Amino acid sequence: MKYSERDEGPFRVIALTGEVDMCDSPQARKQILKALNARNHVLVDLSDVEYIDSSGIASLVEGYQLARKHNLEFGLVGVSEAAMRVLQLARLDQVFPIHGSVGERLQQQGD
C-alpha cells in the first residue's frame, strides 16, 4: 500500500493505493488517526484500492468513531469496486458517508 495526503477545502484527503491488508493497515490507521487528532475533517480516497481486508476496514471504522467523538466529518470518496464489495458485505456502506469524488463532496459544502 502507498498513501498520499493533501488538503482540499476544509478536508484532509488521505488517498490509499494498492492493497490495504494486515501488513499495511497499521500505516493507514496511523495516518487517519493523526489527521483526526490534529482536528482535521477527513476524507479517505479509496479509488485506487485493489484489495482491502478486515484490518483495513477496522482502521476506517476506528477513524469514523474518532471523528464522531471529536465532532469532525469523516467520509470515503471514490470507493473502488473491490473496496465497495467488502463494505457492502459488512453493511458498512450504510454507515460511512460515501461520495463519488472529493469534488462532489466539496460541491455539497456549498449547497
C-alpha positions as CSV (number, residue, x, y, z in Angstrom):
1,M,0.0,0.0,0.0
2,K,1.0,3.5,-0.7
3,Y,-0.7,6.7,0.5
4,S,-0.6,10.4,-0.1
5,E,-2.2,13.3,1.7
6,R,-3.4,16.7,0.6
7,D,-5.7,19.4,1.8
8,E,-8.8,20.2,-0.2
9,G,-11.1,22.9,1.2
10,P,-11.8,22.0,4.9
11,F,-10.7,18.4,4.4
12,R,-7.5,16.4,4.8
13,V,-7.7,13.9,2.0
14,I,-5.8,10.6,2.6
15,A,-5.6,8.6,-0.7
16,L,-4.8,4.9,-0.3
17,T,-3.4,2.9,-3.2
18,G,-2.9,-0.8,-3.7
19,E,-3.7,-3.5,-1.1
20,V,-4.8,-2.4,2.4
21,D,-4.1,-5.6,4.3
22,M,-2.9,-6.7,7.7
23,C,0.7,-5.6,6.8
24,D,-0.3,-2.2,5.6
25,S,-3.4,-1.2,7.6
26,P,-1.4,0.0,10.6
27,Q,0.1,2.7,8.4
28,A,-3.3,3.6,7.1
29,R,-4.7,3.7,10.6
30,K,-1.8,5.9,11.8
31,Q,-2.3,8.5,9.1
32,I,-6.1,8.6,9.5
33,L,-5.9,9.0,13.3
34,K,-3.0,11.5,13.1
35,A,-5.2,13.7,10.8
36,L,-8.2,13.4,13.1
37,N,-6.2,14.1,16.3
38,A,-5.0,17.3,14.6
39,R,-8.7,18.1,14.4
40,N,-9.0,17.8,10.6
41,H,-12.1,16.7,8.8
42,V,-11.0,13.6,6.8
43,L,-11.9,12.1,3.5
44,V,-10.3,8.7,2.7
45,D,-9.9,8.2,-1.1
46,L,-10.2,4.5,-1.9
47,S,-10.4,4.9,-5.7
48,D,-7.1,3.1,-6.2
49,V,-7.5,0.4,-3.6
50,E,-7.3,-3.0,-5.3
51,Y,-7.9,-5.0,-2.1
52,I,-8.9,-4.3,1.5
53,D,-9.3,-6.8,4.3
54,S,-10.9,-6.7,7.7
55,S,-7.9,-4.9,9.3
56,G,-8.2,-2.2,6.7
57,I,-11.9,-1.9,7.3
58,A,-11.2,-1.7,11.1
59,S,-8.9,1.2,10.5
60,L,-11.7,3.0,8.7
61,V,-14.2,2.2,11.4
62,E,-11.8,3.5,14.1
63,G,-11.3,6.7,12.1
64,Y,-15.1,7.1,11.8
65,Q,-15.6,6.6,15.6
66,L,-12.8,9.1,16.5
67,A,-14.2,11.7,14.1
68,R,-17.7,11.4,15.7
69,K,-16.1,11.7,19.2
70,H,-14.4,14.9,18.1
71,N,-17.4,16.2,16.2
72,L,-15.4,16.0,12.9
73,E,-16.5,14.9,9.5
74,F,-15.2,11.6,8.1
75,G,-16.1,10.1,4.8
76,L,-15.0,7.9,2.0
77,V,-14.6,9.0,-1.6
78,G,-14.2,7.3,-5.0
79,V,-14.6,3.9,-3.4
80,S,-13.2,1.2,-5.8
81,E,-15.3,-1.8,-6.8
82,A,-13.1,-4.1,-4.7
83,A,-13.4,-1.9,-1.6
84,M,-17.2,-1.4,-2.1
85,R,-17.8,-5.2,-2.2
86,V,-16.1,-5.6,1.3
87,L,-18.0,-2.5,2.7
88,Q,-21.3,-4.0,1.4
89,L,-20.6,-7.4,2.8
90,A,-20.1,-5.8,6.2
91,R,-23.1,-3.4,5.6
92,L,-20.7,-0.5,6.3
93,D,-21.8,1.1,3.0
94,Q,-24.9,2.0,5.1
95,V,-22.7,3.6,7.9
96,F,-19.9,5.6,6.2
97,P,-20.7,8.7,4.3
98,I,-19.6,7.8,0.7
99,H,-19.1,10.3,-2.0
100,G,-18.2,9.8,-5.7
101,S,-15.2,12.2,-5.5
102,V,-13.6,14.9,-3.4
103,G,-15.0,17.4,-5.8
104,E,-18.5,16.0,-5.4
105,R,-18.2,16.4,-1.6
106,L,-16.8,19.9,-1.8
107,Q,-19.8,20.8,-4.0
108,Q,-22.2,19.7,-1.3
109,Q,-20.4,22.1,1.1
110,G,-21.8,25.0,-0.9
111,D,-25.4,23.6,-1.1
